[in-house]
Amino acid sequence: MTNEFLSLDELTDKHGEFLVKLARMSVEEWVNFGRRIPTPSNAPKVLYKKAGAFVTLNIRLNEHEELRGCIGTLYPVQPLIDTVIDRAIDAATNDPRFPPVSPDELNKIIVEVSVLSPPKLVQVNNPEEYLEKIVIGRDGLIIEWKGFAGTLLPQVPVEFGWNVEEFLQNLCMKAGLPPNWWRRKDVKIYAYQARIWKEETPKGKVKRVELKPKRD
């Protein structure tokens, strides 16, 4: 256990593979037996540093994937290794958009882990500056306004082919706000980056997901 915070640059693909396999083990143990796996004592030391992370579960249907659950922790409040275990269980059982994952779905699930940098406020004098400061494929975003909040991971606008304005509009809607609410001066928008690893197939090889930063 450590109070140190993780830098994304410390992570290698071997660390990413470890985390994805850990997330899968966590899901399978909970779905099959209702137990949380113990925190491993033999993991690479860097994984005991604190970091935010999201675990995403997609289900393979024929030749395409559909979201099956996604829950995460945005801020570095506990060791990364525990964040991944706990959020994997939550993604499988506590995403309000979906029923809990069933045992017969486990062989169709593709596991993805996104490790996050600490969010930082995007400083602007005019909200239109967001269009220049936010980069698709680099930034995940958080919006906050008077008790409303929402986030979208950096891979989301890439997957949907959004530009920055569309990214901001969908971020607003994720938070339950009108699409153009990001233009209000009393809205706060935070950006973070991620390292992402994902199974190529259910229980298959783990690969790093490379996002290519793109400005409008």
Secondary structure as UniProt FT lines:
FT   HELIX           8..10
FT   HELIX           13..33
FT   HELIX           45..48
FT   STRAND          52..61
FT   TURN            62..63
FT   STRAND          64..73
FT   HELIX           80..93
FT   TURN            96..97
FT   HELIX           103..108
FT   STRAND          109..116
FT   STRAND          120..121
FT   HELIX           127..129
FT   HELIX           130..133
FT   TURN            137..138
FT   STRAND          140..145
FT   TURN            146..147
FT   STRAND          148..152
FT   HELIX           155..160
FT   HELIX           164..174
FT   TURN            175..176
FT   TURN            179..180
FT   HELIX           181..183
FT   TURN            185..186
FT   STRAND          188..192
FT   STRAND          194..199
FT   TURN            202..203
FT   STRAND          206..208
//
